[in-house]
Each structure stands twice: as C-alpha cells, then as structure tokens.
Amino acid sequence: MSSEPHRHEVVIIGAGVSGIYQIKRLVDLDIDAVVLEGDDDLGGTWYRNRYPGARFDSESYTYGYSWSQEVLDEWDWKERFSGQPENLHYLNFVADKFDLRRHMRFNARVTSMTWDDDEREWTVELEDGDVYVSRFVIPSLGPLSMPTLPRYPGMDEFAGPSFHTYHWPKEPLDLTDKRVGVIGTGATGIQVIGELADKVGELKVFQRRPNWSSPLNNSEISAEEMAEIRGRYDEIFANCAESPGGFEHVPDWRGFWNLTEEERHAHYDFLYTQPGFAILVANFAEIFFDQAANDEISEYIANRIRERVNDPVIAEKLIPLDHGFGMQRLPLETNYFEAYNRDNVNLVDLSEAPIERITATGIKTAAAHHELDVIVYATGFDAITGGYDRIDIHGVDGRRLGEVWKDSPRTYIGVLAHGFPNLFMIAGPQSVSGSTNFPRAIETGVDWVTDLLVQARADGRTRIEATAEAEQEWVDEVVRAHERMMFRRSKGWFTGYNSNVAGHQEGKIRYQAYFGGAPRYNQRVTELAANGYPGITVA
Ligand code: NAP
C-alpha cells in the first residue's frame, strides 16, 4: 500500500478476454493505462473455471481474437471446442506476445470507485487500501464472474472438499474412488458431470430443474483443417458479424411452416450431429417466437434424450417441462445423457425431495442422507450485473450504481450509464455480449470505446456521459427486444433469475442483455459513431 494515489489516464478493471484487448488498444495508442486484476494472474473466466470438462462451446476459431494477423497466423487451435487449459494458454500467449503483463497489476481487487465532477476523474480504491486516480475507467468485469452459492444450513460443516466450479482448485484433485456430489445442471454442471462420470467412484447429481441440452460434437482440428481455417479467417469473422448470435451458424429462413414435418425433422436430424450451437442458431428462426414451432423441436430433443437414457423414468426426469428448448441458455454436452446409464451415477431429484442441509458427511434431502467425499456447487452466477454490484460505485452527486440498477440495469447501448461519466463498460449490461458469442461483441465494444476516447481526447474533451433520454430510449429498446422472445417467461440468467441472489427471483425480469442480435447492435453503434455520438454529452 502506498500513501500517494497512483495516477493513470485510464484504469481498466479485469484482465480477462476484454481487458487484454482493451489494454492492447490503449498501449498501441500510447495512452497511459493500467489493468487492475483481482486474481493473481490474467485470464478471467479461463483462469478461474478449471473444472474438468470446462471448454468453449463457441467454435475455437470464432472465439479467438480477430484483431492480430500475427496471432491468427501463429496460433493453432487443436480442438473445435478447445478446453480450459489451452484457452488460458492462448490468452497468455497473446498477452506475452505483446508484452501486456507489464501494464497489469494482479491481486488488485477494486472495492469502490467515486467520481469527482470538479476534477473530472475517478478515485478507484483497492481491497489492500491502494488508490488509483484516473480520468477514465473501463470495467471489463466479465458477465459471469460472480459465482453464487446456495444458502443451505451446514455448508461450512462439510468435512471434505467443497467448492463452486468457478473455484475448482488449481492443485490436482484426485477423485478416483471418491463419492462426488454435483449440485446444479446448468451449462457448467452438464460439462462437469459428463466429464467426471467415468473418473470418480460414485457421482450423485442433485437436480432441481432439468435443462435442455444437445451434443457439442467436438472434434480435433488437424493441421490441414487448421490451414483451411486460417485461410478463411476473414470470411469466418465476417460471417460471425452478420449472424444474430455472432457465430458462423445462421438461422434457417426457409420458413418453418413452408416445410413438411418430415422435411423439418430431416433438418433436426442433420443439426443434431452438427457442432456447437447449430441445433439452436441454425434452426428455424420460428422456434424462438412461435410456440408450436418450439413445441416441435422440444419434443424432438426430448425423444433424443429418451433414446439415449436407458431408464425411462430417469429419461423423463431429465426432460424439462417448465420451458421449451432454447428458452434458457442452452448447455452443450458430451456424454452427459449416457452418464446416467452408468451404475456409479445417480440422479437425485430435488423437485421431489429438496435439500434440507449439508452435513459433515454429505447432503441431507427430505428423503435421504447422501454420503459424500466431495461436494461441487455448479450453482451459477450473479450474471452480468454481479461484477458491478461487488464494487461500490458512486457517480455524479454520489448516486450509487447498485441502487440505480437495483431492479434492473439501465445503460446506453450497454456501454455508458447516465450519472456515471467516463465509465465505459465492456460487455456491459444491455450490450449484445451476454446474448451472443462473447468475444465477437467484446471486440466491437473495445473498438467503439477506444474510438470514442480517442476522439474526445483529440478534441480536448474530458467528460463523456450518456444523456438520460438516450439511456431511456435504449432501455426501451432492450425491453422491446425481450418482449419479442418467448424465453422472457423462463427462469434463467438471461432474464436475471438466480434463486441465490436477493431480489433476483422468479417473476421479476431484469433486462440484462440486448436480444436484438449482433448485426442490429453493430449497425446501431457504428451509426452512433458516424453521426457524432448522439445521446452522449462530450464536454
Ligand atoms: P446456471 O446455468 O445458472 O445453472 C445453475 C444450476 O444450479 C441450475 O441447474 C440451478 O437450478 C442450480 N442451482 C442453483 N442454485 C441451486 C440451489 N440452491 N439448489 C439446487 N440447485 C441450484 O449456471 P452455470 O451452469 O454455471 O452456467 C452459467 C453460464 O455460464 C452458462 O449459461 C454459460 O453462458 C456460461 N458457461 C459457458 C460454458 C461454455 O461452454 N463456454 C460452460 C459453462 C458455463 P435451477 O435451474 O432450478 O435454478
């Protein structure tokens, strides 16, 4: 801790996918900036999520950065959906290649930020007492960086290892012959369960609600394939920019009702064998808007589950009844359903007998006590706004961001918030990041923020703030986009639901992400810049 504040023109918070690119842009422009990272190394999501099975579910070559020809030339992806160790290696490769670490400070957890309207600067305080003062702050916090745990009695009493998947230990953990309990069947739980099933003594899956899931269809990328991908990078990124989800997959616009049921099923059969999110985003667009279309694809996937799970009673328990296919963020799986055909894997249905408490030796439900050696909480995140809530952010006249966003966040294009000048959020609430292939939208955000900053500096301006009217218009647009989607009725983090966070309960939608699609969003922000940033006061 030093007594004098550190001064930089820009403070970036977070050294994950966003922070790494943001610092690269600023370093190239010779702008004095520092990255403050709470962890002891860079990588964000890919530094933290070390659980077995953690991997991209975007095609690796659509997830990687597009902005460096050298990186594109030099980095070979080994798998279509690359695993956490390689992903972390990639981010380190990029940071080291451009010598970015020297602009990063680790173990620098930001606890509060206060805006001084006279000086036009932010005071940023760290957990260890250190203080940074900067003209601009760019939170690059990650939409899924605040893990949430249940609040069961006795959680501290469990004698064995127990942790959230986000905090999976860095040290090797031998689970051979161990009795492992996994709570949660979201994208994380589904990855970890598929991976652990044949590696542990016994696996108990504590499921509150089943989730739709379809095959990831991962495969290795050969040298020849990688050469072909490399030759197509321009086309790949152009395709991603034009697709609503930011992927290479594009919706099928033939028209659900223009085809026969047989033709539609042939398309589902094809998509089920395709990699990644094809089954969702290369499907008929109607599945997101038309209940009958969604019912049909849901029944198709349900039948696939019935085919894959031997015990019909278990199969039915794995089929969601409270929401249709694609109505919550779709987890992609590898051997997930087959795991339940193994003798050492058991499904514990919490909808029949909820968890009552954690004991020293396991989990007690209303029906039984399950003896366990390890408990894994795959219980999700305080998504999108959680990273902001943990920092006490005070804007103009001391107004608190957490208070303003208590019911639902309010932003202008997911980047700016009225009353919080010179704060530029990358992948912020109500941007398109949360609803699409994250890194594609992250690059859009970083480039847009950097251009705005460069222009303001060139004009000698030092205060940038969204107007209240522009913010309201954007919030209205975000709400309209939500209302077009059937998933607004389901319980998932897309709509801000998290049973473990006060105020984020069912029936109370938080408008956290923009669902108008990447092309519309990109067009909107491009036009804003081209038209001199209407809705933003630059003074
Ligand atoms: P999640 O989708 O929110 O799932 C959390 C799970 O925990 C749900 O099954 C939930 O049940 C259960 N749960 C929560 N609290 C519980 C409690 N108190 N008792 C019992 N069960 C409880 O979280 P996630 O699986 O971590 O995924 C979050 C997001 O991370 C994903 O949607 C995705 O965007 C991202 N992710 C990406 C990848 C990738 O491949 N790139 C992998 C993993 C995650 P309910 O459904 O009943 O609430």
Residues whose N, C-alpha, C, O or C-beta is under 5 A from the ligand:
A	BS01	NAP	R55 F56 D57 L144 P150 I183 G184 T185 G186 A187 T188 G189 F206 R208 R209 R329 A378 T379 G380 F381
